[in-house]
Amino acid sequence: MKPGNYINRLMATRVLHVSMLAIISLFAMEAQAALRYTVTNNAGTTPGGMRFTNQIGIPYTRQTLASATNFIWQTFRQASAADRKSVQQVSLFIDNVGGVAYTSGDQIHVSASYLAGYSGDVKSEFTGVVYHEMAHVWQSNGAGQAPGGLIEGIADFVRLKSGYVPGHWVKPGQGDRWDQGYDVTARFLNYCDGLRNGFVAELNKKMRTGYNVSFFAELLGKSVDQLWSDYKAKYAQ
Ligand SMILES: *[C@@H]1O[C@H](CO)[C@@H](O)[C@H](O)[C@H]1NC(C)=O
């Protein structure tokens, strides 16, 4: 082969790779093309509003909303739009409200005073809160029949998997009831997910149209009470 030929072939391969990459990224963009994110800081110049602006900011928040969405689709194994809830826009607000954050439909509200008072890495904490709240946007609630503790547990399971876990969470094996909610239930669900890879994704899928505690037994072959006592025994002493 003449050297010129070789270079031509190399370039042709390069061009092919570049156009394949372009096509792949086009598809990746397509997946989120219909989805819009808006971020509004309603807390202005209050300490929390200022801390949001200085240490977190709107561009980072928009990126995080998109990353959280992609992560949740993966965690819930919702590869195609047909598997997902139909959501066109997610809006996040920094508001002068109490508590930490809440989500109503496709609107996420984060407390400015919580951000102001948080001691530690506020950006990391905010990110974890966004993953939890974004899970609420995409998760199923068993057509309103699922226990609140399970809903909060699945949202914190997403946060656990994202790695943005705060230091104050319970350790694996801690807690009194499987449906206690939040970190307790998230740790338990993580144990269940270890017994059957993708368990939480399958549970969430079953919860699209209703809820029955027998979902645990259908997926794992044991009642939820048996699973909870196995879990407690595993971490006992
Ligand atoms: C839940 O599932 C069990 C076992 O499959 C069934 O007997 C029971 O009727 C179901 N409960 C509800 C509320 O659907």
The ligand as a MOL file (V3000), in Angstrom:
LIG
                    3D

  0  0  0     0  0            999 V3000
M  V30 BEGIN CTAB
M  V30 COUNTS 14 14 0 0 0
M  V30 BEGIN ATOM
M  V30 1 C -52.3500 -8.7910 47.1240 0
M  V30 2 O -51.8690 -10.0110 46.6190 0
M  V30 3 C -52.3690 -11.1320 47.3170 0
M  V30 4 C -51.5870 -12.3530 46.8380 0
M  V30 5 O -51.3290 -12.2990 45.4700 0
M  V30 6 C -53.8580 -11.2460 47.0880 0
M  V30 7 O -54.3850 -12.3540 47.7430 0
M  V30 8 C -54.4950 -9.9620 47.6150 0
M  V30 9 O -55.8740 -9.9680 47.3210 0
M  V30 10 C -53.8490 -8.7420 46.9930 0
M  V30 11 N -54.3520 -7.5520 47.6760 0
M  V30 12 C -54.8230 -6.5190 47.0350 0
M  V30 13 C -55.2610 -5.3740 47.8760 0
M  V30 14 O -54.8820 -6.4600 45.8230 0
M  V30 END ATOM
M  V30 BEGIN BOND
M  V30 1 1 1 2
M  V30 2 1 1 10
M  V30 3 1 2 3
M  V30 4 1 3 4
M  V30 5 1 3 6
M  V30 6 1 4 5
M  V30 7 1 6 7
M  V30 8 1 6 8
M  V30 9 1 8 9
M  V30 10 1 8 10
M  V30 11 1 10 11
M  V30 12 1 11 12
M  V30 13 1 12 13
M  V30 14 2 12 14
M  V30 END BOND
M  V30 END CTAB
M  END
